[in-house]
Amino acid sequence: MRFNRLPVLWLVALGVAGWMLSQTPFAAAEQALRGLGPDQWLVWLAVNAGIALAGASRWHLFTRCLGVSVTLNQLLKIRQAGLAVSFLTPGPQFGGEPLQVYWLHRRYRAPLPTALLALGLDRLYEFAVNLLLLAAGVFLLARSPLAAIADWQAVGVGLIGALSSIAVAGRFLLGKPGRFTQALQSLFRRWRQHSLLRAVIGDSHDPAWDWRALLGQRRLMVQALLWSLLGWAALLAELWLLLDWVVAPQGVWNFLLVLVAMRLAFLLPLPGGVGSLEMAMFWVFQYLHAAPGAALALIALMRVRDAVFVAAGLGCMAWLGGWRAAKSGQA
């Protein structure tokens, strides 16, 4: 595919990244970072590497099951590049998936239907587990000493509604996979009639997946769940470390409140949660009667981490070949 629009993507991504950096409190970040020793830097790096590896490993499970010849290291680079795009688009949960599918298809010769299925399963699994754990945290807060801070039951009902929608969709796929396959076949036939999309699809065949056989592999699903839980464990460990470093109020309920507020802020349709995260953290720290400087230091550390991840993702995007490699379909 002659992907000559990719330079525009780079300009937009770099522009939004620059805007995000302009909102970062660098003075507070510098003060917070100066207080970290070499051992703390190493632990912070290791924990974030664990988060990234857990997500890539779950995706690797699905690609191996579908017969895609791609290594964990290669998937990690594709994932980081896609996450950088997702982070810089409205709603940091999604955005870079089309490019991830494109790179998996063009660079590693995965049939387009297979690439779509592998990534779709991974994102659906990740989103469902994230919502489930977030809903659990909300319902715990509803029965905690911090119950009066918000209408946690209403928030929990909304999350359960989203989870129910995912469950209904999964039940439909398991119960009537033929209808979904027919819809995809119709979609791919239309794509082949488009001059630009035909170059992307190439010789990909119509999807003919056995949804029941794939999703019925309990061992695969349990392994995917374990990788998701390991990723969450690393995420919780990072937040616990950051709160300890900025001398935030201690305690399990305080930690849970910060976690839930942070995750809910990232669900809002704002690039990288810029603005929503800051408001949520200042609100929580004010409620907990913590020093404003602690909230500012926490935000600064998180934004520095985000900036590093975005820069790494853009670097992975360049490694994947940019638009020059895309023109030839090679890397």
C-alpha positions in Angstrom: 0.0 0.0 0.0 1.2 3.5 -0.8 0.8 4.8 2.6 1.7 8.4 1.7 -0.6 9.8 4.4 1.6 8.5 7.2 3.7 11.7 7.3 0.5 13.5 8.3 0.0 10.9 11.1 3.5 11.7 12.3 2.9 15.5 12.3 -0.4 15.1 14.2 1.2 12.7 16.7 4.2 14.9 17.3 1.9 18.0 17.6 -0.3 16.4 20.2 2.8 15.1 22.0 4.1 18.6 22.1 0.9 19.9 23.4 0.9 17.2 26.1 4.4 18.1 27.1 3.4 21.8 27.3 0.9 20.8 30.0 3.5 19.0 32.1 4.5 20.7 35.3 8.3 20.4 34.7 9.3 22.4 37.8 7.5 19.9 40.0 8.7 17.0 37.8 12.3 18.1 38.2 12.0 18.4 42.0 10.4 15.0 42.2 12.9 13.3 39.9 15.8 14.7 41.8 14.6 13.0 44.9 14.9 9.5 43.2 18.0 7.5 43.7 19.5 5.0 41.1 17.8 2.1 42.8 14.4 3.7 42.6 14.9 4.5 38.9 15.8 0.8 38.3 12.7 -0.4 40.1 10.5 2.0 38.3 11.9 1.0 34.9 11.5 -2.7 35.8 7.9 -2.3 36.9 7.0 -0.4 33.7 8.8 -3.0 31.6 6.7 -5.7 33.3 3.5 -3.8 32.4 4.5 -3.6 28.7 5.7 -7.3 28.6 2.5 -8.6 30.2 0.3 -6.9 27.6 2.5 -8.1 24.7 2.7 -11.6 26.1 -1.1 -11.9 26.1 -1.3 -10.7 22.5 1.5 -13.2 21.7 -0.7 -16.0 23.0 -3.4 -15.3 20.5 -1.1 -14.8 17.6 0.6 -18.1 18.3 -2.7 -19.9 18.6 -3.7 -18.5 15.2 -0.4 -19.6 13.6 1.1 -16.1 13.1 4.9 -16.3 12.9 5.9 -13.3 15.0 8.1 -13.1 18.1 7.3 -11.5 21.4 9.9 -8.8 20.8 8.4 -7.9 17.5 4.9 -7.8 18.9 6.2 -5.6 21.8 7.5 -3.0 19.3 4.2 -3.1 17.3 2.2 -2.7 20.5 4.3 0.2 21.8 4.0 2.0 18.5 0.2 1.5 18.5 -0.1 2.5 22.2 1.7 5.8 21.4 -0.9 6.6 18.8 -3.7 5.5 21.1 -2.3 7.8 23.8 -2.3 10.8 21.6 -5.8 10.3 20.2 -9.1 11.3 22.0 -9.8 8.4 24.4 -6.5 6.8 25.2 -8.0 3.3 25.3 -8.2 3.0 21.5 -6.8 4.6 18.3 -3.6 2.8 17.2 -5.3 -0.6 16.4 -5.5 -0.1 12.6 -1.8 0.6 12.4 -1.1 -2.5 14.6 -3.1 -4.7 12.3 -1.4 -3.1 9.2 2.1 -3.7 10.6 1.3 -7.3 11.6 -0.2 -7.9 8.1 2.4 -6.2 5.9 5.6 -6.6 7.9 5.1 -10.2 9.2 2.8 -11.5 6.5 -0.1 -12.4 8.8 -3.3 -12.8 6.8 -5.4 -9.7 7.4 -8.4 -11.6 8.9 -6.1 -13.4 11.3 -4.4 -10.2 12.3 -7.8 -8.6 13.0 -8.9 -11.5 15.0 -5.7 -11.7 17.1 -5.7 -8.0 18.0 -9.5 -8.0 18.4 -9.3 -10.8 21.0 -6.4 -9.1 22.8 -8.1 -5.7 23.1 -11.5 -7.2 24.0 -9.9 -9.3 26.7 -7.8 -6.4 28.1 -10.8 -4.0 28.1 -13.1 -6.6 29.8 -10.5 -7.4 32.5 -9.8 -3.7 33.1 -13.5 -2.9 33.5 -14.1 -5.9 35.7 -11.3 -4.9 38.1 -12.3 -1.3 38.0 -15.8 -2.2 38.9 -14.6 -4.4 41.8 -12.6 -1.4 43.1 -15.7 0.9 42.8 -17.9 -1.6 44.7 -15.2 -1.9 47.4 -15.1 1.9 47.8 -18.9 1.9 48.1 -18.6 -0.2 51.2 -15.5 1.6 52.6 -15.1 4.5 55.0 -14.8 6.7 51.8 -18.2 5.7 50.5 -19.6 9.3 51.0 -17.1 10.9 48.6 -19.1 9.9 45.5 -22.0 7.9 44.3 -20.0 4.8 43.8 -22.9 2.5 43.2 -24.0 4.6 40.2 -20.5 4.4 38.8 -20.4 0.7 39.4 -23.7 0.1 37.6 -22.4 1.9 34.6 -19.3 -0.3 34.5 -21.3 -3.4 35.0 -23.5 -2.3 32.1 -20.4 -2.0 29.8 -19.3 -5.4 31.0 -22.7 -6.9 30.3 -22.5 -5.6 26.7 -19.2 -7.3 26.2 -20.6 -10.5 27.7 -23.6 -10.4 25.3 -21.4 -9.8 22.3 -19.2 -12.8 23.4 -22.2 -15.0 23.9 -23.4 -14.0 20.4 -20.0 -14.9 18.9 -20.0 -18.3 20.7 -23.6 -19.1 19.9 -23.8 -17.9 16.3 -20.3 -17.6 14.9 -21.6 -18.1 11.3 -23.5 -14.8 11.2 -20.4 -12.9 12.3 -18.2 -14.7 9.8 -20.7 -14.0 7.0 -20.6 -10.3 7.9 -16.8 -10.2 7.8 -16.8 -12.0 4.4 -19.1 -9.4 3.0 -16.9 -6.6 4.4 -13.8 -8.1 2.9 -15.4 -8.5 -0.5 -16.3 -4.8 -0.4 -12.7 -3.9 0.6 -11.3 -5.9 -2.4 -13.3 -3.7 -4.7 -11.6 -0.6 -3.3 -8.4 0.3 -5.2 -6.5 1.5 -2.1 -7.7 -1.1 0.4 -7.0 -3.9 -2.1 -3.3 -3.2 -1.8 -3.5 -3.6 2.0 -5.5 -6.8 2.0 -3.3 -8.4 -0.7 -4.0 -12.2 -1.0 -5.8 -12.5 2.3 -8.5 -15.1 2.2 -12.0 -14.6 3.5 -12.2 -15.3 7.2 -13.3 -18.8 8.1 -12.6 -19.0 11.8 -14.1 -21.5 14.2 -15.0 -19.2 17.0 -16.1 -21.9 19.3 -12.9 -23.9 18.9 -10.7 -20.8 19.5 -12.6 -19.3 22.5 -13.2 -22.8 23.9 -9.6 -23.3 24.6 -9.7 -22.9 28.4 -6.0 -23.2 28.9 -5.4 -20.3 26.4 -8.0 -18.1 28.1 -6.6 -18.9 31.6 -3.1 -18.0 30.4 -4.4 -14.7 28.9 -6.1 -13.9 32.2 -2.9 -14.6 34.1 -1.0 -12.2 31.9 -3.7 -9.6 32.4 -3.5 -10.0 36.2 0.3 -9.8 36.1 0.0 -6.6 34.2 -2.4 -5.2 36.8 -0.1 -6.3 39.6 2.8 -4.4 38.0 0.5 -1.4 37.6 -0.6 -1.5 41.2 3.1 -1.8 42.3 4.0 1.2 40.3 1.3 3.4 41.7 2.1 2.2 45.3 5.8 3.2 44.7 4.9 6.6 43.2 2.5 7.4 46.1 5.2 6.4 48.6 7.8 8.6 46.8 5.6 11.7 46.8 4.7 11.1 50.5 1.0 10.7 49.8 -1.5 9.6 52.5 -1.0 6.0 53.3 -3.6 3.2 53.7 -5.4 0.7 51.6 -8.6 2.8 51.1 -6.6 5.9 50.2 -4.6 3.9 47.6 -7.8 2.4 46.2 -9.4 5.8 45.9 -6.4 7.2 44.0 -6.4 4.1 41.7 -10.1 4.3 40.8 -10.1 8.0 40.3 -7.0 7.7 38.0 -8.5 4.8 35.9 -11.9 6.6 35.6 -10.1 9.8 34.4 -8.4 7.8 31.6 -11.8 6.6 30.4 -12.8 10.2 29.4 -12.3 11.1 25.7 -9.2 13.3 26.1 -5.8 12.6 24.6 -3.7 10.9 27.3 -6.2 11.9 29.9 -4.6 15.4 29.9 -6.7 17.6 32.1 -9.0 14.8 33.5 -6.1 13.1 35.3 -4.9 16.3 36.8 -8.4 17.3 38.0 -9.0 13.8 39.5 -5.7 13.7 41.4 -6.1 17.2 42.8 -9.7 16.4 43.9 -8.6 13.2 45.6 -5.6 14.7 47.4 -7.7 17.6 48.5 -10.3 15.2 49.9 -7.6 13.3 51.7 -6.2 16.6 53.1 -2.8 15.9 51.5 -0.3 18.6 50.6 -1.0 20.0 47.1 2.7 19.5 46.3 2.2 15.8 46.7 -0.5 15.7 44.0 1.6 17.9 41.7 4.6 15.7 42.2 2.6 12.5 41.4 1.1 14.1 38.3 4.6 15.2 37.2 6.1 11.7 37.6 3.2 10.1 35.7 3.5 12.6 32.9 7.3 12.1 32.6 6.6 8.3 32.4 3.9 8.9 29.7 6.3 11.1 27.7 9.0 8.4 27.8 6.5 5.8 26.7 5.2 8.0 23.9 8.8 8.7 22.7 9.6 5.0 22.8 6.4 4.3 20.8 7.3 6.8 18.2 10.7 5.3 18.0 9.2 1.9 17.5 7.0 3.4 14.8 10.2 4.6 13.0 11.7 1.2 13.5 8.7 -0.4 11.8 9.7 1.4 8.7 7.6 4.5 8.5 6.0 5.4 5.2 9.0 4.4 3.0 8.9 0.7 4.1 5.1 0.8 3.9 5.3 1.7 0.2 7.2 -1.5 -0.6 5.4 -3.6 2.1 8.8 -4.4 3.6 10.8 -3.4 6.7 
